[in-house]
Amino acid sequence: MSDEDKDLERLKAKRLAEMRNNISSQRHQEKITESQKEEQDKKPSPREIIVKRLGYRGMEVLQNAEYQFPRETQIIVLKLSELISSGEIKETLDGGNLLALFRAVGLNVRMKTKINVEKDGKFVSLSDKLGKLSTE
């Protein structure tokens, strides 16, 4: 073999080794990104954290807030989930507390209200009772 052939073989071997290293580092990087994605999938979303802590009518208030003020509610949900995760909020969030929180930050979340009145031992909605009184 001539010197040129030996140099060429060395260059080929060096290039082959570089290619193997590149491939192995790419595979290693892919494994790392896959494991990070799996960890993110396992981690509950901020909304899921809050939903677990909601009490009586809390879900109703949250859904109304998300419908009426989507961007603002998303920010509040994120902060609430951080407080719950850190342990600063330990009690359940019922609808009244959640509604008071939204109103305290300036979001007037409108709730559907229904007033029932007792008539002849049964509860009847106030609108039905007033409607019947005007026709009589």
C-alpha positions in Angstrom: 0.0 0.0 0.0 1.2 3.5 -0.8 1.2 6.4 1.7 -1.8 7.9 -0.1 -3.9 4.7 0.4 -3.0 4.6 4.1 -4.0 8.3 4.5 -7.2 7.7 2.7 -8.0 4.7 4.9 -7.3 6.7 8.0 -9.5 9.5 6.8 -12.3 7.0 6.0 -11.9 5.4 9.5 -12.0 8.8 11.2 -15.1 9.9 9.2 -16.8 6.6 10.0 -16.1 7.0 13.7 -17.5 10.6 13.6 -20.7 9.4 11.9 -21.1 6.7 14.5 -20.7 9.2 17.3 -23.2 11.6 15.6 -25.8 8.8 15.3 -25.4 7.7 18.9 -25.7 11.2 20.2 -28.8 11.8 18.1 -30.4 8.6 19.5 -29.4 9.7 23.0 -31.0 13.1 22.4 -34.2 11.5 21.1 -34.4 9.3 24.2 -34.1 12.4 26.4 -36.8 14.3 24.6 -39.1 11.3 24.7 -38.6 10.9 28.4 -39.3 14.6 28.9 -42.5 14.3 26.9 -43.6 11.4 29.0 -43.0 13.3 32.2 -45.0 16.3 30.9 -47.9 13.9 30.0 -47.9 12.5 33.5 -47.9 15.9 35.1 -51.5 17.1 35.6 -52.5 20.4 34.0 -53.3 23.4 36.2 -57.0 23.0 35.5 -56.9 19.4 36.6 -55.2 20.4 39.8 -58.0 22.9 40.6 -60.8 20.6 39.5 -59.7 18.1 42.1 -60.1 20.7 44.8 -63.5 22.1 43.8 -66.4 21.7 46.1 -70.1 22.4 45.9 -71.0 24.3 42.6 -67.3 25.1 42.1 -67.2 23.4 38.7 -70.2 25.5 37.6 -68.5 28.7 38.6 -65.3 27.6 36.8 -67.1 26.7 33.6 -69.0 30.0 33.6 -65.8 32.0 34.2 -64.0 30.1 31.4 -66.8 30.7 29.0 -67.2 34.4 29.8 -63.5 35.4 30.4 -61.3 32.7 28.8 -57.9 34.4 28.9 -58.3 35.9 32.3 -59.6 32.7 33.8 -56.6 30.8 32.3 -54.2 33.1 34.2 -56.1 32.8 37.4 -56.3 29.0 37.1 -52.5 28.9 36.6 -51.9 30.9 39.7 -54.4 29.0 41.8 -52.8 25.7 40.7 -49.4 27.0 41.8 -50.8 27.9 45.2 -52.5 24.6 45.6 -49.3 22.7 44.5 -47.1 24.7 46.9 -49.5 23.9 49.8 -50.6 27.5 50.5 -54.2 26.6 49.7 -55.3 23.5 51.4 -59.1 23.8 51.7 -61.7 22.9 49.0 -62.9 25.7 46.7 -66.6 25.8 46.7 -68.6 27.9 44.2 -69.1 30.8 46.6 -65.3 31.1 47.4 -64.4 30.8 43.7 -67.0 33.4 42.7 -65.8 35.8 45.4 -62.2 35.3 44.1 -63.2 36.1 40.5 -65.1 39.2 41.6 -62.2 40.3 43.8 -59.9 40.4 40.8 -62.5 42.3 38.8 -64.2 39.6 36.8 -68.0 39.8 37.3 -68.8 36.2 36.4 -72.5 36.0 35.8 -74.3 32.9 37.2 -77.7 31.6 36.3 -80.0 32.1 39.3 -83.3 30.5 40.1 -85.5 31.4 43.0 -88.0 28.8 44.2 -91.0 29.6 46.3 -93.1 27.1 48.3 -96.7 26.8 47.1 -99.0 24.1 48.4 -96.1 22.1 49.8 -94.2 22.2 46.5 -91.4 24.3 45.3 -92.2 26.4 42.2 -90.0 28.8 40.4 -90.8 32.5 41.2 -91.2 33.2 37.5 -93.9 30.5 37.2 -95.7 31.8 40.3 -95.7 35.4 39.1 -96.8 34.3 35.6 -99.8 32.5 37.1 -100.7 35.4 39.3 -100.8 37.8 36.4 -103.1 35.5 34.4 -105.6 35.0 37.3 
